[in-house]
Amino acid sequence: MSKSCKGLAMELVKCLSESDCVKIENRPYRECAREKSPSISSECVGLRETYFNCKRGQVDMRARIRGNKGY
C-alpha cells in the first residue's frame, strides 16, 4: 500500500470498527465497507469515497505525476 493512502485506510478501518455493522452484527470489515446500509455512518461513507479516489489517483497517470490531492 502506498504511503499517501495509508492514513485514509487506517481512519476508514477505525470508523468501521466503531460502526454497528462490525460491533453488533459481527460482520467483516470488507463486507461492511461495500454496502450502503444505515448501519454505517455518513462519516464512514465519506471516508470510503475519499479512499477510493485516493487509490484511483494512484492508477491515473496524470495524478501520479502531480501526486494525490488532499491527504
N, CA, C and O atoms as a Tripos MOL2 file, in Angstrom:
@<TRIPOS>MOLECULE
protein
  284   283    71     0     0
PROTEIN
NO_CHARGES

@<TRIPOS>ATOM
      1 N           0.8450   -1.1740    0.0000 N.3       1 MET1
      2 CA          0.0000    0.0000    0.0000 C.3       1 MET1
      3 C           0.8900    1.2360    0.0000 C.2       1 MET1
      4 O           1.8910    1.3120    0.7110 O.2       1 MET1
      5 N           0.5030    2.1650   -0.7920 N.am      2 SER2
      6 CA          1.2480    3.4000   -0.8760 C.3       2 SER2
      7 C           1.0640    4.2090    0.4090 C.2       2 SER2
      8 O           0.0410    4.1030    1.0860 O.2       2 SER2
      9 N           2.0540    5.0000    0.7210 N.am      3 LYS3
     10 CA          2.0030    5.7790    1.9490 C.3       3 LYS3
     11 C           0.9620    6.8890    1.8860 C.2       3 LYS3
     12 O           0.4300    7.3000    2.9180 O.2       3 LYS3
     13 N           0.6670    7.3770    0.6840 N.am      4 SER4
     14 CA         -0.2460    8.5080    0.5900 C.3       4 SER4
     15 C          -1.6770    8.1430    0.9720 C.2       4 SER4
     16 O          -2.4270    9.0150    1.4120 O.2       4 SER4
     17 N          -2.0760    6.8870    0.8200 N.am      5 CYS5
     18 CA         -3.4410    6.4740    1.1640 C.3       5 CYS5
     19 C          -3.5070    5.7120    2.4840 C.2       5 CYS5
     20 O          -4.5900    5.3200    2.9210 O.2       5 CYS5
     21 N          -2.3740    5.5030    3.1130 N.am      6 LYS6
     22 CA         -2.3440    4.6860    4.3160 C.3       6 LYS6
     23 C          -3.1190    5.3220    5.4670 C.2       6 LYS6
     24 O          -3.8120    4.6270    6.2100 O.2       6 LYS6
     25 N          -3.0030    6.6340    5.6140 N.am      7 GLY7
     26 CA         -3.7310    7.3270    6.6800 C.3       7 GLY7
     27 C          -5.2300    7.2230    6.4980 C.2       7 GLY7
     28 O          -5.9680    7.0360    7.4650 O.2       7 GLY7
     29 N          -5.6800    7.3430    5.2590 N.am      8 LEU8
     30 CA         -7.1090    7.2000    4.9780 C.3       8 LEU8
     31 C          -7.5870    5.7900    5.2750 C.2       8 LEU8
     32 O          -8.6760    5.5990    5.8140 O.2       8 LEU8
     33 N          -6.7720    4.8020    4.9230 N.am      9 ALA9
     34 CA         -7.1490    3.4080    5.1680 C.3       9 ALA9
     35 C          -7.2830    3.1500    6.6620 C.2       9 ALA9
     36 O          -8.2110    2.4630    7.0910 O.2       9 ALA9
     37 N          -6.3790    3.6860    7.4460 N.am     10 MET10
     38 CA         -6.4310    3.4880    8.8860 C.3      10 MET10
     39 C          -7.6570    4.1780    9.4970 C.2      10 MET10
     40 O          -8.2990    3.6260   10.3900 O.2      10 MET10
     41 N          -7.9770    5.3730    9.0200 N.am     11 GLU11
     42 CA         -9.1610    6.0730    9.5190 C.3      11 GLU11
     43 C         -10.4390    5.3390    9.1330 C.2      11 GLU11
     44 O         -11.3900    5.2920    9.9140 O.2      11 GLU11
     45 N         -10.4650    4.7610    7.9200 N.am     12 LEU12
     46 CA        -11.6350    4.0120    7.4780 C.3      12 LEU12
     47 C         -11.8290    2.7680    8.3390 C.2      12 LEU12
     48 O         -12.9570    2.4590    8.7240 O.2      12 LEU12
     49 N         -10.7660    2.0620    8.6420 N.am     13 VAL13
     50 CA        -10.8610    0.8700    9.4950 C.3      13 VAL13
     51 C         -11.3270    1.2590   10.8970 C.2      13 VAL13
     52 O         -12.1480    0.5680   11.5010 O.2      13 VAL13
     53 N         -10.7990    2.3660   11.4050 N.am     14 LYS14
     54 CA        -11.2060    2.8330   12.7390 C.3      14 LYS14
     55 C         -12.6870    3.1910   12.7570 C.2      14 LYS14
     56 O         -13.4040    2.8490   13.6970 O.2      14 LYS14
     57 N         -13.1370    3.8760   11.7200 N.am     15 CYS15
     58 CA        -14.5420    4.2730   11.6380 C.3      15 CYS15
     59 C         -15.4370    3.0470   11.5140 C.2      15 CYS15
     60 O         -16.4820    2.9760   12.1600 O.2      15 CYS15
     61 N         -15.0390    2.0880   10.6970 N.am     16 LEU16
     62 CA        -15.8430    0.8750   10.5260 C.3      16 LEU16
     63 C         -15.8730    0.0350   11.7970 C.2      16 LEU16
     64 O         -16.8810   -0.6050   12.0940 O.2      16 LEU16
     65 N         -14.7670    0.0340   12.5520 N.am     17 SER17
     66 CA        -14.7370   -0.7640   13.7810 C.3      17 SER17
     67 C         -15.6920   -0.2040   14.8380 C.2      17 SER17
     68 O         -16.1320   -0.9310   15.7280 O.2      17 SER17
     69 N         -16.0100    1.0850   14.7380 N.am     18 GLU18
     70 CA        -16.9400    1.7030   15.6760 C.3      18 GLU18
     71 C         -18.3860    1.6650   15.1860 C.2      18 GLU18
     72 O         -19.2920    2.1100   15.8910 O.2      18 GLU18
     73 N         -18.6070    1.1340   13.9810 N.am     19 SER19
     74 CA        -19.9630    1.1180   13.4180 C.3      19 SER19
     75 C         -20.7470   -0.0870   13.9330 C.2      19 SER19
     76 O         -20.1690   -1.0590   14.4180 O.2      19 SER19
     77 N         -22.0740   -0.0050   13.8190 N.am     20 ASP20
     78 CA        -22.9380   -1.0990   14.2520 C.3      20 ASP20
     79 C         -22.7470   -2.3490   13.4110 C.2      20 ASP20
     80 O         -22.9560   -3.4650   13.8880 O.2      20 ASP20
     81 N         -22.3560   -2.1620   12.1760 N.am     21 CYS21
     82 CA        -22.1740   -3.2930   11.2690 C.3      21 CYS21
     83 C         -21.1350   -4.2760   11.8210 C.2      21 CYS21
     84 O         -21.3310   -5.4890   11.7600 O.2      21 CYS21
     85 N         -20.0440   -3.7540   12.3540 N.am     22 VAL22
     86 CA        -18.9800   -4.6090   12.8980 C.3      22 VAL22
     87 C         -19.2650   -4.9710   14.3490 C.2      22 VAL22
     88 O         -19.1000   -6.1240   14.7480 O.2      22 VAL22
     89 N         -19.6910   -3.9890   15.1370 N.am     23 LYS23
     90 CA        -19.8990   -4.2220   16.5720 C.3      23 LYS23
     91 C         -21.0550   -5.1740   16.8610 C.2      23 LYS23
     92 O         -20.8850   -6.1750   17.5570 O.2      23 LYS23
     93 N         -22.2210   -4.8590   16.3280 N.am     24 ILE24
     94 CA        -23.4190   -5.6120   16.6850 C.3      24 ILE24
     95 C         -23.6350   -6.8180   15.7770 C.2      24 ILE24
     96 O         -23.9360   -7.9150   16.2480 O.2      24 ILE24
     97 N         -23.4790   -6.6040   14.4670 N.am     25 GLU25
     98 CA        -23.7610   -7.6730   13.5160 C.3      25 GLU25
     99 C         -22.5830   -8.6310   13.3180 C.2      25 GLU25
    100 O         -22.7450   -9.6770   12.6900 O.2      25 GLU25
    101 N         -21.3990   -8.2900   13.8470 N.am     26 ASN26
    102 CA        -20.1950   -9.1220   13.7670 C.3      26 ASN26
    103 C         -19.8540   -9.5310   12.3330 C.2      26 ASN26
    104 O         -19.5280  -10.6870   12.0620 O.2      26 ASN26
    105 N         -19.9340   -8.5690   11.4340 N.am     27 ARG27
    106 CA        -19.6040   -8.8320   10.0400 C.3      27 ARG27
    107 C         -18.1930   -8.3580    9.7660 C.2      27 ARG27
    108 O         -17.6980   -7.4820   10.4760 O.2      27 ARG27
    109 N         -17.5240   -8.9080    8.7570 N.am     28 PRO28
    110 CA        -16.1550   -8.4650    8.4380 C.3      28 PRO28
    111 C         -16.1190   -7.0340    7.9120 C.2      28 PRO28
    112 O         -17.1070   -6.5330    7.3740 O.2      28 PRO28
    113 N         -14.9630   -6.3800    8.0760 N.am     29 TYR29
    114 CA        -14.7870   -5.0040    7.6390 C.3      29 TYR29
    115 C         -15.0680   -4.8540    6.1490 C.2      29 TYR29
    116 O         -15.7470   -3.9140    5.7370 O.2      29 TYR29
    117 N         -14.5650   -5.7490    5.3630 N.am     30 ARG30
    118 CA        -14.7070   -5.6610    3.9160 C.3      30 ARG30
    119 C         -16.1730   -5.6820    3.5000 C.2      30 ARG30
    120 O         -16.5920   -4.9270    2.6230 O.2      30 ARG30
    121 N         -16.9320   -6.5380    4.1260 N.am     31 GLU31
    122 CA        -18.3550   -6.6400    3.8080 C.3      31 GLU31
    123 C         -19.0960   -5.3650    4.2210 C.2      31 GLU31
    124 O         -19.9790   -4.8970    3.5030 O.2      31 GLU31
    125 N         -18.7380   -4.8150    5.3600 N.am     32 CYS32
    126 CA        -19.3840   -3.5910    5.8260 C.3      32 CYS32
    127 C         -19.0070   -2.3930    4.9520 C.2      32 CYS32
    128 O         -19.8320   -1.5060    4.7320 O.2      32 CYS32
    129 N         -17.7860   -2.3600    4.4590 N.am     33 ALA33
    130 CA        -17.3400   -1.2350    3.6370 C.3      33 ALA33
    131 C         -18.0210   -1.2400    2.2720 C.2      33 ALA33
    132 O         -18.1720   -0.1810    1.6630 O.2      33 ALA33
    133 N         -18.4270   -2.3830    1.7890 N.am     34 ARG34
    134 CA        -19.0360   -2.4750    0.4620 C.3      34 ARG34
    135 C         -20.4630   -1.9830    0.4140 C.2      34 ARG34
    136 O         -20.8950   -1.4270   -0.5960 O.2      34 ARG34
    137 N         -21.1960   -2.1790    1.4840 N.am     35 GLU35
    138 CA        -22.6340   -1.9110    1.4160 C.3      35 GLU35
    139 C         -22.9740   -0.4760    1.7720 C.2      35 GLU35
    140 O         -22.1850    0.2440    2.3830 O.2      35 GLU35
    141 N         -24.1750   -0.0860    1.3690 N.am     36 LYS36
    142 CA        -24.6720    1.2600    1.6460 C.3      36 LYS36
    143 C         -25.8690    1.1540    2.5770 C.2      36 LYS36
    144 O         -26.9760    1.5610    2.2270 O.2      36 LYS36
    145 N         -25.6440    0.6160    3.7410 N.am     37 SER37
    146 CA        -26.7510    0.4190    4.6750 C.3      37 SER37
    147 C         -26.7220    1.5000    5.7580 C.2      37 SER37
    148 O         -25.7160    2.1900    5.9210 O.2      37 SER37
    149 N         -27.8040    1.6440    6.4830 N.am     38 PRO38
    150 CA        -27.8340    2.6430    7.5570 C.3      38 PRO38
    151 C         -26.9790    2.2540    8.7680 C.2      38 PRO38
    152 O         -26.8170    3.0600    9.6850 O.2      38 PRO38
    153 N         -26.4340    1.0420    8.7880 N.am     39 SER39
    154 CA        -25.5950    0.6420    9.9210 C.3      39 SER39
    155 C         -24.2000    1.2650    9.8430 C.2      39 SER39
    156 O         -23.4060    1.1360   10.7750 O.2      39 SER39
    157 N         -23.9040    1.9440    8.7240 N.am     40 ILE40
    158 CA        -22.6280    2.6440    8.5770 C.3      40 ILE40
    159 C         -22.9210    4.1400    8.6200 C.2      40 ILE40
    160 O         -23.8680    4.6110    7.9890 O.2      40 ILE40
    161 N         -22.1130    4.8800    9.3620 N.am     41 SER41
    162 CA        -22.3470    6.3230    9.4730 C.3      41 SER41
    163 C         -21.9620    7.0300    8.1750 C.2      41 SER41
    164 O         -21.2280    6.4870    7.3490 O.2      41 SER41
    165 N         -22.4640    8.2310    8.0160 N.am     42 SER42
    166 CA        -22.1430    9.0010    6.8120 C.3      42 SER42
    167 C         -20.6690    9.3740    6.7810 C.2      42 SER42
    168 O         -20.1000    9.5790    5.7090 O.2      42 SER42
    169 N         -20.0500    9.4620    7.9500 N.am     43 GLU43
    170 CA        -18.6130    9.7360    8.0090 C.3      43 GLU43
    171 C         -17.8220    8.5940    7.3760 C.2      43 GLU43
    172 O         -16.8640    8.8280    6.6390 O.2      43 GLU43
    173 N         -18.2280    7.3600    7.6670 N.am     44 CYS44
    174 CA        -17.5480    6.1990    7.0890 C.3      44 CYS44
    175 C         -17.7500    6.1370    5.5770 C.2      44 CYS44
    176 O         -16.8420    5.7650    4.8340 O.2      44 CYS44
    177 N         -18.9360    6.5010    5.1360 N.am     45 VAL45
    178 CA        -19.2080    6.5050    3.6950 C.3      45 VAL45
    179 C         -18.3280    7.5520    3.0140 C.2      45 VAL45
    180 O         -17.7950    7.3040    1.9330 O.2      45 VAL45
    181 N         -18.1760    8.7010    3.6300 N.am     46 GLY46
    182 CA        -17.3020    9.7440    3.0860 C.3      46 GLY46
    183 C         -15.8510    9.3090    3.0510 C.2      46 GLY46
    184 O         -15.1480    9.5640    2.0740 O.2      46 GLY46
    185 N         -15.3990    8.6590    4.1030 N.am     47 LEU47
    186 CA        -14.0240    8.1490    4.1280 C.3      47 LEU47
    187 C         -13.8140    7.0850    3.0630 C.2      47 LEU47
    188 O         -12.7520    7.0200    2.4450 O.2      47 LEU47
    189 N         -14.8270    6.2500    2.8490 N.am     48 ARG48
    190 CA        -14.7280    5.2100    1.8240 C.3      48 ARG48
    191 C         -14.5750    5.8250    0.4340 C.2      48 ARG48
    192 O         -13.7610    5.3670   -0.3690 O.2      48 ARG48
    193 N         -15.3560    6.8560    0.1600 N.am     49 GLU49
    194 CA        -15.2790    7.5350   -1.1410 C.3      49 GLU49
    195 C         -13.9230    8.2250   -1.3100 C.2      49 GLU49
    196 O         -13.3270    8.1690   -2.3860 O.2      49 GLU49
    197 N         -13.4410    8.8670   -0.2610 N.am     50 THR50
    198 CA        -12.1440    9.5360   -0.3230 C.3      50 THR50
    199 C         -11.0180    8.5380   -0.5280 C.2      50 THR50
    200 O         -10.0840    8.7960   -1.2880 O.2      50 THR50
    201 N         -11.1040    7.3960    0.1510 N.am     51 TYR51
    202 CA        -10.0920    6.3490   -0.0140 C.3      51 TYR51
    203 C         -10.1240    5.7980   -1.4430 C.2      51 TYR51
    204 O          -9.0760    5.5530   -2.0390 O.2      51 TYR51
    205 N         -11.3290    5.6050   -1.9890 N.am     52 PHE52
    206 CA        -11.4590    5.1360   -3.3630 C.3      52 PHE52
    207 C         -10.8060    6.1170   -4.3320 C.2      52 PHE52
    208 O         -10.0780    5.7090   -5.2380 O.2      52 PHE52
    209 N         -11.0640    7.4050   -4.1420 N.am     53 ASN53
    210 CA        -10.4660    8.4130   -5.0220 C.3      53 ASN53
    211 C          -8.9550    8.4650   -4.8750 C.2      53 ASN53
    212 O          -8.2470    8.7130   -5.8510 O.2      53 ASN53
    213 N          -8.4590    8.2380   -3.6830 N.am     54 CYS54
    214 CA         -7.0140    8.2050   -3.4600 C.3      54 CYS54
    215 C          -6.3830    7.0390   -4.2110 C.2      54 CYS54
    216 O          -5.3680    7.2040   -4.8860 O.2      54 CYS54
    217 N          -6.9880    5.8610   -4.0910 N.am     55 LYS55
    218 CA         -6.4530    4.6840   -4.7910 C.3      55 LYS55
    219 C          -6.5680    4.8440   -6.3030 C.2      55 LYS55
    220 O          -5.6720    4.4310   -7.0400 O.2      55 LYS55
    221 N          -7.6650    5.4400   -6.7690 N.am     56 ARG56
    222 CA         -7.8300    5.6600   -8.2070 C.3      56 ARG56
    223 C          -6.7850    6.6490   -8.7100 C.2      56 ARG56
    224 O          -6.3010    6.5210   -9.8350 O.2      56 ARG56
    225 N          -6.4370    7.6270   -7.8930 N.am     57 GLY57
    226 CA         -5.4210    8.5980   -8.2730 C.3      57 GLY57
    227 C          -4.0470    7.9800   -8.4390 C.2      57 GLY57
    228 O          -3.2150    8.5160   -9.1720 O.2      57 GLY57
    229 N          -3.7920    6.8670   -7.7750 N.am     58 GLN58
    230 CA         -2.5060    6.1940   -7.9310 C.3      58 GLN58
    231 C          -2.3890    5.5000   -9.2800 C.2      58 GLN58
    232 O          -1.2830    5.2900   -9.7780 O.2      58 GLN58
    233 N          -3.5140    5.1470   -9.8670 N.am     59 VAL59
    234 CA         -3.5080    4.4650  -11.1610 C.3      59 VAL59
    235 C          -3.5210    5.4730  -12.3070 C.2      59 VAL59
    236 O          -2.9540    5.2160  -13.3690 O.2      59 VAL59
    237 N          -4.1640    6.6150  -12.0940 N.am     60 ASP60
    238 CA         -4.2550    7.6480  -13.1130 C.3      60 ASP60
    239 C          -2.8790    8.2670  -13.3360 C.2      60 ASP60
    240 O          -2.2670    8.7790  -12.3990 O.2      60 ASP60
    241 N          -2.3960    8.2210  -14.5680 N.am     61 MET61
    242 CA         -1.0410    8.7080  -14.8620 C.3      61 MET61
    243 C          -0.8990   10.2130  -14.6140 C.2      61 MET61
    244 O           0.1470   10.6620  -14.1450 O.2      61 MET61
    245 N          -1.9210   10.9830  -14.9170 N.am     62 ARG62
    246 CA         -1.8230   12.4300  -14.6760 C.3      62 ARG62
    247 C          -1.7050   12.7170  -13.1830 C.2      62 ARG62
    248 O          -0.9470   13.5940  -12.7680 O.2      62 ARG62
    249 N          -2.4520   11.9790  -12.3910 N.am     63 ALA63
    250 CA         -2.4020   12.1930  -10.9360 C.3      63 ALA63
    251 C          -1.1060   11.6350  -10.3450 C.2      63 ALA63
    252 O          -0.6200   12.1390   -9.3330 O.2      63 ALA63
    253 N          -0.5520   10.6140  -10.9630 N.am     64 ARG64
    254 CA          0.7030   10.0580  -10.4340 C.3      64 ARG64
    255 C           1.8380   11.0490  -10.5580 C.2      64 ARG64
    256 O           2.7250   11.1010   -9.7050 O.2      64 ARG64
    257 N           1.8120   11.8390  -11.6210 N.am     65 ILE65
    258 CA          2.8640   12.8390  -11.8080 C.3      65 ILE65
    259 C           2.7090   13.9760  -10.7970 C.2      65 ILE65
    260 O           3.6880   14.4320  -10.2060 O.2      65 ILE65
    261 N           1.4760   14.4230  -10.6100 N.am     66 ARG66
    262 CA          1.1980   15.5450   -9.7000 C.3      66 ARG66
    263 C           1.0880   15.1170   -8.2480 C.2      66 ARG66
    264 O           1.2890   15.9320   -7.3480 O.2      66 ARG66
    265 N           0.7770   13.8700   -8.0080 N.am     67 GLY67
    266 CA          0.5680   13.3850   -6.6460 C.3      67 GLY67
    267 C          -0.8940   13.4310   -6.2770 C.2      67 GLY67
    268 O          -1.6800   14.1340   -6.9120 O.2      67 GLY67
    269 N          -1.2600   12.6860   -5.2570 N.am     68 ASN68
    270 CA         -2.6520   12.6630   -4.8050 C.3      68 ASN68
    271 C          -3.0130   13.9740   -4.1480 C.2      68 ASN68
    272 O          -2.1910   14.6150   -3.4920 O.2      68 ASN68
    273 N          -4.2750   14.3630   -4.3390 N.am     69 LYS69
    274 CA         -4.7570   15.5960   -3.7470 C.3      69 LYS69
    275 C          -5.1550   15.3420   -2.2920 C.2      69 LYS69
    276 O          -5.6030   14.2520   -1.9360 O.2      69 LYS69
    277 N          -4.9890   16.3320   -1.4920 N.am     70 GLY70
    278 CA         -5.5240   16.2590   -0.1340 C.3      70 GLY70
    279 C          -4.6080   15.5820    0.8480 C.2      70 GLY70
    280 O          -3.6270   16.1740    1.2980 O.2      70 GLY70
    281 N          -4.9060   14.3830    1.1780 N.am     71 TYR71
    282 CA         -4.2930   13.7040    2.3000 C.3      71 TYR71
    283 C          -2.8240   13.6830    2.2000 C.2      71 TYR71
    284 O          -2.1530   13.1410    3.0780 O.2      71 TYR71
@<TRIPOS>BOND
     1     1     2 1
     2     2     3 1
     3     3     4 2
     4     3     5 am
     5     5     6 1
     6     6     7 1
     7     7     8 2
     8     7     9 am
     9     9    10 1
    10    10    11 1
    11    11    12 2
    12    11    13 am
    13    13    14 1
    14    14    15 1
    15    15    16 2
    16    15    17 am
    17    17    18 1
    18    18    19 1
    19    19    20 2
    20    19    21 am
    21    21    22 1
    22    22    23 1
    23    23    24 2
    24    23    25 am
    25    25    26 1
    26    26    27 1
    27    27    28 2
    28    27    29 am
    29    29    30 1
    30    30    31 1
    31    31    32 2
    32    31    33 am
    33    33    34 1
    34    34    35 1
    35    35    36 2
    36    35    37 am
    37    37    38 1
    38    38    39 1
    39    39    40 2
    40    39    41 am
    41    41    42 1
    42    42    43 1
    43    43    44 2
    44    43    45 am
    45    45    46 1
    46    46    47 1
    47    47    48 2
    48    47    49 am
    49    49    50 1
    50    50    51 1
    51    51    52 2
    52    51    53 am
    53    53    54 1
    54    54    55 1
    55    55    56 2
    56    55    57 am
    57    57    58 1
    58    58    59 1
    59    59    60 2
    60    59    61 am
    61    61    62 1
    62    62    63 1
    63    63    64 2
    64    63    65 am
    65    65    66 1
    66    66    67 1
    67    67    68 2
    68    67    69 am
    69    69    70 1
    70    70    71 1
    71    71    72 2
    72    71    73 am
    73    73    74 1
    74    74    75 1
    75    75    76 2
    76    75    77 am
    77    77    78 1
    78    78    79 1
    79    79    80 2
    80    79    81 am
    81    81    82 1
    82    82    83 1
    83    83    84 2
    84    83    85 am
    85    85    86 1
    86    86    87 1
    87    87    88 2
    88    87    89 am
    89    89    90 1
    90    90    91 1
    91    91    92 2
    92    91    93 am
    93    93    94 1
    94    94    95 1
    95    95    96 2
    96    95    97 am
    97    97    98 1
    98    98    99 1
    99    99   100 2
   100    99   101 am
   101   101   102 1
   102   102   103 1
   103   103   104 2
   104   103   105 am
   105   105   106 1
   106   106   107 1
   107   107   108 2
   108   107   109 am
   109   109   110 1
   110   110   111 1
   111   111   112 2
   112   111   113 am
   113   113   114 1
   114   114   115 1
   115   115   116 2
   116   115   117 am
   117   117   118 1
   118   118   119 1
   119   119   120 2
   120   119   121 am
   121   121   122 1
   122   122   123 1
   123   123   124 2
   124   123   125 am
   125   125   126 1
   126   126   127 1
   127   127   128 2
   128   127   129 am
   129   129   130 1
   130   130   131 1
   131   131   132 2
   132   131   133 am
   133   133   134 1
   134   134   135 1
   135   135   136 2
   136   135   137 am
   137   137   138 1
   138   138   139 1
   139   139   140 2
   140   139   141 am
   141   141   142 1
   142   142   143 1
   143   143   144 2
   144   143   145 am
   145   145   146 1
   146   146   147 1
   147   147   148 2
   148   147   149 am
   149   149   150 1
   150   150   151 1
   151   151   152 2
   152   151   153 am
   153   153   154 1
   154   154   155 1
   155   155   156 2
   156   155   157 am
   157   157   158 1
   158   158   159 1
   159   159   160 2
   160   159   161 am
   161   161   162 1
   162   162   163 1
   163   163   164 2
   164   163   165 am
   165   165   166 1
   166   166   167 1
   167   167   168 2
   168   167   169 am
   169   169   170 1
   170   170   171 1
   171   171   172 2
   172   171   173 am
   173   173   174 1
   174   174   175 1
   175   175   176 2
   176   175   177 am
   177   177   178 1
   178   178   179 1
   179   179   180 2
   180   179   181 am
   181   181   182 1
   182   182   183 1
   183   183   184 2
   184   183   185 am
   185   185   186 1
   186   186   187 1
   187   187   188 2
   188   187   189 am
   189   189   190 1
   190   190   191 1
   191   191   192 2
   192   191   193 am
   193   193   194 1
   194   194   195 1
   195   195   196 2
   196   195   197 am
   197   197   198 1
   198   198   199 1
   199   199   200 2
   200   199   201 am
   201   201   202 1
   202   202   203 1
   203   203   204 2
   204   203   205 am
   205   205   206 1
   206   206   207 1
   207   207   208 2
   208   207   209 am
   209   209   210 1
   210   210   211 1
   211   211   212 2
   212   211   213 am
   213   213   214 1
   214   214   215 1
   215   215   216 2
   216   215   217 am
   217   217   218 1
   218   218   219 1
   219   219   220 2
   220   219   221 am
   221   221   222 1
   222   222   223 1
   223   223   224 2
   224   223   225 am
   225   225   226 1
   226   226   227 1
   227   227   228 2
   228   227   229 am
   229   229   230 1
   230   230   231 1
   231   231   232 2
   232   231   233 am
   233   233   234 1
   234   234   235 1
   235   235   236 2
   236   235   237 am
   237   237   238 1
   238   238   239 1
   239   239   240 2
   240   239   241 am
   241   241   242 1
   242   242   243 1
   243   243   244 2
   244   243   245 am
   245   245   246 1
   246   246   247 1
   247   247   248 2
   248   247   249 am
   249   249   250 1
   250   250   251 1
   251   251   252 2
   252   251   253 am
   253   253   254 1
   254   254   255 1
   255   255   256 2
   256   255   257 am
   257   257   258 1
   258   258   259 1
   259   259   260 2
   260   259   261 am
   261   261   262 1
   262   262   263 1
   263   263   264 2
   264   263   265 am
   265   265   266 1
   266   266   267 1
   267   267   268 2
   268   267   269 am
   269   269   270 1
   270   270   271 1
   271   271   272 2
   272   271   273 am
   273   273   274 1
   274   274   275 1
   275   275   276 2
   276   275   277 am
   277   277   278 1
   278   278   279 1
   279   279   280 2
   280   279   281 am
   281   281   282 1
   282   282   283 1
   283   283   284 2
@<TRIPOS>SUBSTRUCTURE
     1 MET1         2 RESIDUE 1 A MET
     2 SER2         6 RESIDUE 1 A SER
     3 LYS3        10 RESIDUE 1 A LYS
     4 SER4        14 RESIDUE 1 A SER
     5 CYS5        18 RESIDUE 1 A CYS
     6 LYS6        22 RESIDUE 1 A LYS
     7 GLY7        26 RESIDUE 1 A GLY
     8 LEU8        30 RESIDUE 1 A LEU
     9 ALA9        34 RESIDUE 1 A ALA
    10 MET10       38 RESIDUE 1 A MET
    11 GLU11       42 RESIDUE 1 A GLU
    12 LEU12       46 RESIDUE 1 A LEU
    13 VAL13       50 RESIDUE 1 A VAL
    14 LYS14       54 RESIDUE 1 A LYS
    15 CYS15       58 RESIDUE 1 A CYS
    16 LEU16       62 RESIDUE 1 A LEU
    17 SER17       66 RESIDUE 1 A SER
    18 GLU18       70 RESIDUE 1 A GLU
    19 SER19       74 RESIDUE 1 A SER
    20 ASP20       78 RESIDUE 1 A ASP
    21 CYS21       82 RESIDUE 1 A CYS
    22 VAL22       86 RESIDUE 1 A VAL
    23 LYS23       90 RESIDUE 1 A LYS
    24 ILE24       94 RESIDUE 1 A ILE
    25 GLU25       98 RESIDUE 1 A GLU
    26 ASN26      102 RESIDUE 1 A ASN
    27 ARG27      106 RESIDUE 1 A ARG
    28 PRO28      110 RESIDUE 1 A PRO
    29 TYR29      114 RESIDUE 1 A TYR
    30 ARG30      118 RESIDUE 1 A ARG
    31 GLU31      122 RESIDUE 1 A GLU
    32 CYS32      126 RESIDUE 1 A CYS
    33 ALA33      130 RESIDUE 1 A ALA
    34 ARG34      134 RESIDUE 1 A ARG
    35 GLU35      138 RESIDUE 1 A GLU
    36 LYS36      142 RESIDUE 1 A LYS
    37 SER37      146 RESIDUE 1 A SER
    38 PRO38      150 RESIDUE 1 A PRO
    39 SER39      154 RESIDUE 1 A SER
    40 ILE40      158 RESIDUE 1 A ILE
    41 SER41      162 RESIDUE 1 A SER
    42 SER42      166 RESIDUE 1 A SER
    43 GLU43      170 RESIDUE 1 A GLU
    44 CYS44      174 RESIDUE 1 A CYS
    45 VAL45      178 RESIDUE 1 A VAL
    46 GLY46      182 RESIDUE 1 A GLY
    47 LEU47      186 RESIDUE 1 A LEU
    48 ARG48      190 RESIDUE 1 A ARG
    49 GLU49      194 RESIDUE 1 A GLU
    50 THR50      198 RESIDUE 1 A THR
    51 TYR51      202 RESIDUE 1 A TYR
    52 PHE52      206 RESIDUE 1 A PHE
    53 ASN53      210 RESIDUE 1 A ASN
    54 CYS54      214 RESIDUE 1 A CYS
    55 LYS55      218 RESIDUE 1 A LYS
    56 ARG56      222 RESIDUE 1 A ARG
    57 GLY57      226 RESIDUE 1 A GLY
    58 GLN58      230 RESIDUE 1 A GLN
    59 VAL59      234 RESIDUE 1 A VAL
    60 ASP60      238 RESIDUE 1 A ASP
    61 MET61      242 RESIDUE 1 A MET
    62 ARG62      246 RESIDUE 1 A ARG
    63 ALA63      250 RESIDUE 1 A ALA
    64 ARG64      254 RESIDUE 1 A ARG
    65 ILE65      258 RESIDUE 1 A ILE
    66 ARG66      262 RESIDUE 1 A ARG
    67 GLY67      266 RESIDUE 1 A GLY
    68 ASN68      270 RESIDUE 1 A ASN
    69 LYS69      274 RESIDUE 1 A LYS
    70 GLY70      278 RESIDUE 1 A GLY
    71 TYR71      282 RESIDUE 1 A TYR
